[in-house]
Amino acid sequence: MKRTPAKDADEESGVTAPGGIQALDTALSVLRVLRSFDGPATLSDIAREAGMSPSKVHRYLASFIHAGLAVQKERSGRYDLGREAAELGVAAISRNNFVVRASDELEELAAVTGQAALLAVWSHNGPTVVRMERGPHLTTTSIGLGSTFPLLDSATGRVFLSYLPSPQLTARLHNELERAAAAGVSWPDLNPDAASVEALTSKVRRERIAYVDGRYIPGLVAISSAITNWQGEIEVAVTLFGTHKDLLRPDSPARDALIDFAARHSIVPPAQLGGSRSRPAR
């Protein structure tokens, strides 16, 4: 399944950037097509979307695999983006000004709260980690740069669910709700239906924080808050996580520190963030 329509391009079309290299423009168009799929894609699907012959697309894919920009799954033979493509994406996203400003103080937040801390942004794969500080007490976890989170059962995902414009969320949210309903999954504070999601996101926006109690990664608790732009939309989620459930208490000092951190780095006036006592970002 494709996420967005790909722009067809072929080197015979003569469409190239002024002063550019026609073959490179064509290669990049193939890479954009590969990116547009929700997951691994067959050679024929990629060729069809790119408007090229399979043999030609295969040559480009071979070069991408050599460069680490693509991989071919051993069992299915399907193609997907490779590690180098992921690292390029994370590097590009991490240059976002909101990320840069928050990164400068993330280590201090981790030290003050005694928790591991991370920054996540929205990417084609959903909420994606672009910065992380382990904090003074090392937490052993599989979470790392480039890790992605679900919307419904992660604190980071719930913040994006609450502050990201709905057109960007609709398909991913629908898929998660369908899977949860089919599996008979529910949560103490959420049922897999639209009304329950709306109630949850209203609560997150009102309290300026989302949390989970170990349901995503057993034994790991997390709280997350949104760094928002001038439109009140999320740019970055900042999340604290650890193993002690004290982190979830309403009077937790770490909770207050996280809310203040997010408000301080947001552009939207504090009153629009639900009455936070902190000032807007500098």
C-alpha positions in Angstrom: 0.0 0.0 0.0 1.3 3.5 -0.9 1.2 6.4 1.4 1.0 9.2 -1.2 1.0 9.3 -5.0 4.5 9.1 -6.4 5.7 11.5 -9.1 6.4 9.4 -12.2 9.7 10.2 -13.9 11.8 8.5 -16.6 15.1 9.4 -17.9 13.7 9.3 -21.5 11.2 12.0 -20.5 13.9 14.7 -20.6 12.8 16.1 -17.3 15.8 17.1 -15.2 16.9 19.9 -12.9 18.6 22.8 -14.7 22.4 22.0 -14.7 21.7 18.7 -13.1 22.3 15.1 -14.0 19.4 13.4 -15.8 20.2 9.8 -14.6 20.5 11.0 -11.0 17.2 12.8 -11.1 15.6 9.5 -12.4 17.4 7.5 -9.7 16.0 9.8 -7.0 12.5 9.5 -8.4 12.8 5.7 -7.9 13.9 6.3 -4.3 10.9 8.6 -3.8 8.6 5.9 -5.1 10.2 3.3 -2.7 9.7 5.8 0.2 6.0 6.2 -0.7 5.1 2.6 0.1 4.0 1.7 3.7 6.4 -1.2 3.7 8.5 -3.5 1.5 7.4 -3.4 -2.2 7.8 -5.8 -5.1 9.9 -4.8 -8.1 6.8 -4.7 -10.4 5.0 -2.4 -8.0 7.9 0.0 -7.8 8.4 -0.1 -11.6 4.7 0.6 -12.2 4.6 3.6 -9.8 7.8 4.9 -11.3 6.6 4.5 -14.9 9.7 2.5 -15.9 10.5 -1.0 -17.0 11.3 -3.5 -14.2 14.8 -4.1 -15.7 15.7 -0.4 -15.4 14.3 -0.1 -11.9 16.2 -3.2 -10.9 19.5 -1.5 -11.9 18.8 1.5 -9.8 17.8 -0.6 -6.8 21.0 -2.6 -7.1 22.9 0.7 -6.7 20.8 1.7 -3.8 21.4 -1.6 -2.1 25.2 -1.2 -2.6 25.0 2.3 -1.0 22.9 1.1 1.9 19.9 3.2 0.8 17.8 0.1 0.1 17.6 -3.5 1.2 16.0 -6.6 -0.4 14.2 -9.0 1.9 15.6 -12.5 1.7 12.4 -14.4 1.9 10.0 -12.3 -0.1 12.4 -10.6 -2.5 10.7 -7.3 -1.8 12.6 -4.0 -1.5 12.6 -1.5 1.3 14.5 1.6 2.5 17.9 0.7 4.0 19.8 1.9 7.0 21.5 4.7 5.2 18.2 6.1 4.1 16.9 6.0 7.7 20.0 7.8 9.0 19.7 10.5 6.3 16.1 11.1 7.3 16.9 11.2 11.0 19.8 13.6 10.3 17.7 15.9 8.2 14.8 16.0 10.8 17.2 16.6 13.6 18.3 19.9 12.0 14.8 21.2 12.7 15.1 24.4 14.8 12.8 23.1 17.5 14.9 19.9 17.8 18.1 21.8 18.0 16.9 24.2 20.7 15.4 21.4 22.8 18.5 19.2 22.3 20.7 21.8 23.9 18.9 21.3 27.3 17.9 17.6 27.0 20.9 16.4 29.0 20.1 18.8 31.8 16.4 17.6 31.8 17.6 14.0 32.1 20.0 14.9 34.9 17.5 17.0 36.9 14.7 14.5 36.7 16.8 11.4 37.0 15.1 9.9 34.0 16.1 8.9 30.5 14.8 11.5 28.0 14.2 11.6 24.3 12.9 13.9 21.5 10.7 12.5 18.7 9.3 14.0 15.6 6.7 12.9 13.1 8.0 11.1 10.0 6.6 8.8 7.4 6.9 6.0 9.9 5.1 7.8 12.7 6.7 9.2 15.9 10.4 8.8 15.4 13.3 9.3 18.0 15.9 11.8 16.9 17.7 12.6 20.2 18.1 10.6 23.4 19.8 11.0 26.7 20.2 7.9 29.0 20.2 10.0 32.2 22.1 9.3 35.4 20.5 5.9 35.9 21.1 3.8 32.8 17.9 2.3 31.5 18.4 -0.8 29.4 15.9 -0.7 26.5 15.7 -1.3 22.8 14.7 2.3 22.2 17.3 4.2 20.2 17.7 6.8 17.4 15.3 6.0 14.6 13.0 4.0 16.8 9.3 4.6 16.1 6.2 4.4 18.4 2.6 3.5 18.0 -0.1 6.2 18.5 -2.3 4.4 21.0 -0.2 2.6 23.5 3.0 4.8 23.8 3.2 8.1 25.7 5.1 9.7 22.7 2.5 8.5 20.3 -0.4 9.8 22.4 1.1 13.3 22.4 1.3 13.3 18.6 -2.3 11.9 18.5 -3.4 14.9 20.6 -1.5 17.7 18.8 -0.9 16.7 15.2 -3.4 17.8 12.6 -5.9 14.9 11.9 -5.2 14.6 8.1 -1.6 13.4 9.0 -3.0 10.9 11.5 -6.1 9.5 9.9 -4.7 6.4 8.1 -2.3 5.3 10.8 -4.9 5.8 13.6 -7.5 3.9 11.6 -5.1 1.0 11.2 -4.2 0.9 14.9 -7.9 1.1 15.9 -8.8 -1.7 13.5 -6.0 -4.0 14.8 -6.9 -3.3 18.4 -10.6 -4.0 17.8 -9.9 -7.2 15.9 -7.6 -8.4 18.6 -10.0 -7.4 21.4 -7.4 -5.1 22.9 -8.4 -2.2 25.2 -6.5 -0.1 27.8 -7.5 1.1 31.2 -8.0 4.7 29.9 -8.9 3.9 26.2 -11.2 1.8 24.1 -10.5 1.2 20.4 -13.1 3.7 19.1 -13.3 7.3 18.0 -15.2 8.6 21.0 -12.7 7.1 23.5 -9.8 8.5 21.4 -11.3 12.0 21.5 -11.8 11.8 25.3 -8.2 10.8 25.7 -6.7 13.5 23.5 -8.8 16.1 25.2 -7.4 15.0 28.5 -3.8 15.1 27.2 -4.3 18.6 25.8 -5.9 19.8 29.1 -3.2 18.3 31.3 -0.4 19.0 28.7 0.9 15.5 29.3 0.5 11.8 28.2 1.6 8.7 30.0 1.7 4.9 29.8 2.3 2.5 32.6 4.4 -0.2 31.0 2.0 -1.5 28.4 4.2 -0.7 25.4 7.5 -2.0 26.8 6.9 -4.1 29.9 8.5 -2.6 33.0 9.0 0.8 31.4 6.9 3.8 32.3 6.8 7.0 30.3 5.4 10.5 30.3 5.5 12.9 27.3 4.6 16.5 26.4 4.4 18.5 23.2 6.7 21.2 21.9 4.3 23.2 19.7 4.6 25.8 17.0 2.8 29.1 16.4 -0.3 27.2 15.2 -0.5 25.1 18.4 0.6 22.0 16.4 3.2 19.6 17.7 6.8 19.9 16.3 8.6 17.7 18.8 7.5 15.4 21.6 9.8 15.3 24.6 9.5 12.1 26.7 10.8 10.9 30.0 11.0 7.2 30.7 12.2 4.9 33.4 11.3 1.9 35.6 9.8 3.7 38.7 6.0 4.3 38.7 6.6 7.4 40.8 7.1 9.1 37.4 3.4 8.8 36.8 2.2 10.6 40.0 0.4 13.9 39.4 2.7 15.6 41.9 5.9 14.2 40.5 8.6 16.8 40.2 9.7 15.1 36.9 6.2 15.7 35.5 6.3 19.4 36.4 9.8 19.7 34.9 8.7 18.0 31.7 5.7 20.3 31.2 7.8 23.4 31.9 10.5 22.2 29.5 8.0 21.7 26.7 6.2 25.0 27.3 9.5 26.9 27.4 10.5 25.5 24.0 7.1 26.1 22.4 6.2 29.2 20.4 2.5 29.2 21.3 1.9 31.5 24.3 1.6 29.6 27.6 -2.1 30.4 27.9 -2.8 28.5 24.8 -1.0 25.5 26.2 -3.5 25.1 28.9 -2.3 27.8 31.4 1.3 26.7 31.8 3.2 29.0 34.0 6.3 28.9 31.7 7.3 31.4 29.1 7.4 30.9 25.3 10.6 29.7 23.6 13.3 32.3 23.1 
